[in-house]
Amino acid sequence: MPLLADFPAPLLKKLAAVADWGQYQPGTEITRQNEPPGAVYFVVSGCVKILRGGGFADVAQATGKQEMRSRSRRQVVVALVGAGDIIGELGALLECGRSASIVALTPCQIVSIPGVNFMACMRSYPPFAIAVARKIAQRLVDTNRQVELMRGKVEDRVHALNRYCDSLGLNSERLFSNAEIARMVGASRVAVSQIVNRLRRERGEAVPKSN
């Protein structure tokens, strides 16, 4: 783990004593949005997706009717986290509930550390605190870059997502449906389907009848 590469042996030994190793298969929910803050997770191998949304939202009431109607909200993938990265540090730092759900995207191995132990390491070893701060800052930069990409053409957004997934060793078209890709890039499913299908034809691949 890059964040722990230069950790002093005594502190690393203390972390190892409270660490919990877990193996997760694709689709397994690791944490759920709005849960109380708890462990901080280090991704050793594989990749997870960060999801927000879900549940139900009130919609405008029909004319002449008093009751409100509700409809389900779909979860949206807001980030992908690969090996060597950390998740849940904000909840530990802010002592707030989980801002998103974490779901295994591929088979992955994850080490969880209790939040109190994570914070103790931050206080006792400043280089670790600085490394975590840099990680958070880099995510902010990446998020701002993604926001800028969302202002471009839909095809450019799809290509940007493909490059992002490629950097993590993932194939976006195999892991996500066109509807999921559309929500990730802020476009309609029809527009994304047309782009993805054309890219497949250009590569000489078969285009599914329904996607």
ZALUMZA-888774 format. One line per field, with one value per residue (C-alpha): residue number from 1; x negated, y negated, z negated. Coordinates in Angstrom, 3 decimals. Layout:
! ZALUMZA-888774
num	[NUM, ...]
x	[X, ...]
y	[Y, ...]
z	[Z, ...]
//
This chain:
! ZALUMZA-888774
num	[1, 2, 3, 4, 5, 6, 7, 8, 9, 10, 11, 12, 13, 14, 15, 16, 17, 18, 19, 20, 21, 22, 23, 24, 25, 26, 27, 28, 29, 30, 31, 32, 33, 34, 35, 36, 37, 38, 39, 40, 41, 42, 43, 44, 45, 46, 47, 48, 49, 50, 51, 52, 53, 54, 55, 56, 57, 58, 59, 60, 61, 62, 63, 64, 65, 66, 67, 68, 69, 70, 71, 72, 73, 74, 75, 76, 77, 78, 79, 80, 81, 82, 83, 84, 85, 86, 87, 88, 89, 90, 91, 92, 93, 94, 95, 96, 97, 98, 99, 100, 101, 102, 103, 104, 105, 106, 107, 108, 109, 110, 111, 112, 113, 114, 115, 116, 117, 118, 119, 120, 121, 122, 123, 124, 125, 126, 127, 128, 129, 130, 131, 132, 133, 134, 135, 136, 137, 138, 139, 140, 141, 142, 143, 144, 145, 146, 147, 148, 149, 150, 151, 152, 153, 154, 155, 156, 157, 158, 159, 160, 161, 162, 163, 164, 165, 166, 167, 168, 169, 170, 171, 172, 173, 174, 175, 176, 177, 178, 179, 180, 181, 182, 183, 184, 185, 186, 187, 188, 189, 190, 191, 192, 193, 194, 195, 196, 197, 198, 199, 200, 201, 202, 203, 204, 205, 206, 207, 208, 209, 210, 211]
x	[0.000, -1.641, -0.144, -1.759, -5.030, -7.123, -5.203, -7.376, -7.429, -5.907, -2.903, -2.482, -2.463, 0.294, 2.360, 1.870, 3.193, 6.559, 6.770, 9.550, 8.889, 11.844, 12.440, 15.356, 16.968, 18.471, 21.752, 21.068, 22.011, 19.183, 20.779, 24.084, 24.773, 25.822, 24.433, 22.615, 18.873, 16.784, 13.817, 11.422, 10.725, 7.498, 7.983, 5.236, 6.405, 9.341, 11.674, 14.782, 17.398, 18.705, 22.478, 24.755, 28.496, 31.101, 34.147, 37.213, 37.815, 41.039, 42.403, 44.876, 48.411, 51.017, 53.438, 56.397, 54.828, 53.572, 51.203, 47.621, 46.280, 42.860, 40.638, 37.439, 34.125, 31.395, 27.933, 25.222, 21.566, 19.626, 16.143, 14.093, 11.394, 8.602, 5.736, 3.545, 6.280, 8.186, 11.915, 13.837, 11.202, 13.591, 16.107, 13.353, 12.061, 15.453, 17.150, 20.155, 22.258, 21.224, 21.732, 21.917, 22.208, 19.199, 19.772, 17.189, 16.884, 14.389, 13.089, 11.173, 9.235, 9.720, 8.199, 10.362, 8.987, 11.204, 11.644, 10.228, 7.004, 6.801, 7.112, 4.520, 2.053, 2.855, 2.016, -1.082, -2.712, -2.448, -3.904, -0.913, 1.498, -0.156, 0.090, 3.814, 4.311, 2.569, 4.813, 7.909, 6.533, 5.833, 9.405, 10.655, 8.508, 9.782, 13.376, 12.964, 11.481, 14.453, 16.832, 15.065, 15.384, 19.127, 19.430, 18.124, 19.767, 21.333, 18.824, 15.941, 17.445, 17.688, 14.080, 13.003, 14.772, 13.133, 9.703, 10.424, 11.436, 8.429, 6.147, 7.614, 7.321, 11.100, 13.295, 16.208, 18.337, 18.141, 18.617, 21.397, 24.627, 25.249, 27.790, 25.129, 22.605, 25.243, 25.778, 22.035, 21.443, 24.684, 26.293, 29.273, 29.097, 30.070, 27.177, 24.673, 25.971, 25.439, 21.859, 20.962, 22.491, 20.590, 17.325, 18.006, 18.688, 15.460, 13.598, 15.348, 17.289, 20.858, 23.459, 25.999, 29.614, 30.658, 28.300]
y	[0.000, -3.286, -5.172, -2.735, -2.144, -4.315, -3.552, -2.938, 0.740, 0.239, -1.664, 0.812, 3.633, 1.887, 1.464, 5.096, 6.129, 4.419, 4.959, 7.065, 8.693, 9.295, 10.910, 9.540, 10.772, 8.443, 6.937, 7.360, 4.292, 3.355, 0.298, -1.511, -5.205, -7.024, -4.331, -5.619, -6.228, -3.197, -1.544, -3.007, -0.714, -0.062, 1.588, 4.197, 5.637, 5.302, 2.352, 1.004, -1.495, -4.380, -4.814, -7.637, -7.956, -5.254, -5.181, -7.222, -10.833, -12.837, -14.034, -16.804, -15.951, -15.514, -18.359, -18.191, -15.518, -16.077, -13.152, -13.192, -10.469, -8.913, -7.154, -5.199, -6.909, -5.013, -4.881, -6.607, -5.566, -8.664, -7.134, -3.995, -3.093, -0.690, 1.112, -1.011, -3.518, -4.322, -4.728, -6.054, -8.474, -11.442, -9.755, -9.166, -12.720, -14.424, -11.874, -11.857, -9.158, -7.438, -9.792, -6.906, -3.152, -0.987, 2.052, 4.476, 4.068, 6.885, 9.583, 7.573, 7.843, 5.085, 4.362, 2.404, 0.414, -0.978, -4.717, -5.397, -3.590, -5.416, -8.766, -7.724, -7.068, -10.446, -12.156, -10.180, -10.066, -13.403, -12.044, -9.686, -12.576, -14.554, -11.563, -11.220, -14.975, -14.735, -11.841, -13.877, -16.879, -14.737, -13.449, -17.026, -17.819, -14.705, -15.610, -19.111, -17.633, -15.298, -18.239, -20.052, -16.961, -16.853, -20.142, -18.671, -16.587, -13.294, -11.311, -13.118, -12.250, -8.576, -8.561, -10.249, -7.566, -4.846, -6.362, -6.579, -2.912, -1.911, -3.585, -1.212, 1.819, 1.967, 2.311, -0.086, 1.471, 4.907, 3.786, 1.225, 1.172, -1.719, -3.070, -3.102, -4.771, -7.370, -8.245, -8.428, -10.879, -12.819, -11.905, -9.962, -6.196, -6.516, -8.882, -6.693, -3.520, -5.045, -6.008, -2.694, -0.664, -2.667, -2.159, 1.570, 1.701, -0.216, 2.438, 5.204, 6.388, 7.669, 5.178, 6.586, 6.415, 4.718, 2.638]
z	[0.000, 1.104, -1.845, -4.280, -2.428, -4.776, -7.934, -11.042, -11.959, -15.454, -14.066, -11.241, -13.766, -15.734, -12.575, -11.624, -15.034, -14.429, -10.662, -9.194, -5.823, -3.543, -0.153, 1.882, 5.079, 7.735, 6.589, 2.878, 0.833, -1.517, -3.122, -2.616, -2.210, -5.408, -7.705, -10.806, -10.302, -11.038, -9.401, -6.871, -3.918, -2.027, 1.386, 1.756, 5.072, 7.426, 7.826, 6.105, 7.255, 5.176, 5.484, 4.419, 4.532, 4.302, 2.071, 2.950, 3.913, 3.726, 7.056, 7.745, 6.729, 9.416, 10.005, 7.658, 5.438, 1.939, 1.535, 2.733, 4.959, 4.659, 7.130, 6.732, 7.445, 9.227, 7.778, 9.764, 9.922, 8.858, 8.645, 9.158, 6.651, 7.470, 5.756, 3.503, 2.715, -0.460, -1.179, -4.162, -5.411, -5.192, -7.478, -10.033, -9.754, -9.902, -12.162, -9.844, -8.206, -5.013, -2.065, 0.418, 0.754, 1.635, 3.850, 5.223, 8.996, 9.487, 7.140, 4.573, 1.364, -1.193, -4.577, -7.016, -9.939, -12.748, -12.401, -15.868, -14.991, -11.676, -13.450, -16.035, -13.199, -11.665, -14.963, -15.840, -12.389, -10.488, -7.198, -7.033, -7.666, -4.864, -2.503, -3.255, -2.736, 0.630, 1.592, 0.731, 2.661, 5.705, 5.650, 5.599, 8.641, 10.423, 9.567, 10.968, 14.121, 14.479, 14.059, 16.895, 19.098, 18.473, 20.341, 23.580, 26.252, 25.205, 27.268, 25.575, 22.194, 23.145, 24.337, 21.088, 19.074, 21.175, 20.551, 16.830, 16.730, 18.845, 16.280, 13.686, 15.952, 16.487, 19.570, 19.098, 21.845, 20.237, 16.650, 17.156, 19.118, 21.493, 19.004, 16.245, 18.550, 19.460, 15.791, 15.212, 18.076, 17.659, 20.970, 22.296, 22.710, 26.390, 27.135, 25.284, 26.967, 30.399, 29.544, 27.895, 30.735, 33.336, 31.454, 31.350, 35.078, 35.739, 33.740, 35.653, 32.607, 32.563, 31.356, 28.846, 29.976, 26.742, 24.582]
//
